[in-house]
Amino acid sequence: MIDKKNCTEKCCGKCCSPKHYGGSSSSAVYGIGIIGAAFYYFPHITNLTGFFLAVGKSLVWPAMLVYQALSLLKL
């Protein structure tokens, strides 16, 4: 059992129990981005390999976006 007073002191007023789940708005934006990327990549699928590539690209599109932005800025 987790001591509530000790828990809030260690975690800056928030409970650290494993049952406490907190999301952020960035998770929702990332999820919507995955769905949007899937709608972009999925019409181009012609075989099973294309399906797996589309799923992979849909999941890692933010990394590709940041890489391209930094390469254009030459950072």
N, C-alpha and C positions, 0 to 999 in steps of 0.2 A: 504494500500500500504506500502511495506517495504522500508525504506530508505536504499539505497545501501551502502552509506558510513558508516552509523551506524551499518549496518549488518556485514560488513567486519571487522570492528574494534572489535566487540564483539566475532567474530568466528574465529579469527586468520587468516584472509585473505580469508576465505571461506564463501560463502553466506549461511545463515541459513534458507532461505525460504522453506516452505513446498514442493515447486515444485522441489527443488534441491535434486536429488537422487544420492547417490554415493555408489557403491558397492566396494567390495574388492576382491582380488584374493582368499581369504579363502572361500568366498561364492561359487565360482566356484568349488573349490576343494571339498567342502562339498556336492554340488549338484552332482558331478561326483561320489562321494562316496556313495550317496544314490542310484544312479542308479546301481552301482556295487553291493551294498548290496542287492538290489531288484533282480538282476540276480542270486545272490547266494541263496536267500531264496525262491524265487517263484517256482522253480522246485519241491520243497518238499511239495507243497500245496496239500492236499487231500480233504479239505472241506472249508466251508465259514469261520469257526473259524481260520483255518490255514491261510487264506487270510489276515484276520485282524491282526493276529500275525506277518505275514511277513511284512506287511506295517509298523506296529509299530516298529519292530526290525530294519527295514531299516532306519527309522527316528532317532532312538536313538543309533545306533551303535557306534558313537564316545564316548558317555558316558560309554558304556560297555567296550570299548577299554581302556579308561583311567583308569577305575576302576580295570580292570584286570592287567594293567601295574603297577599301584600303589600297588596292593596287592602282585604282584610278587617281587616288590622292598621292600616290607614291610615298606612302608611309611605311 
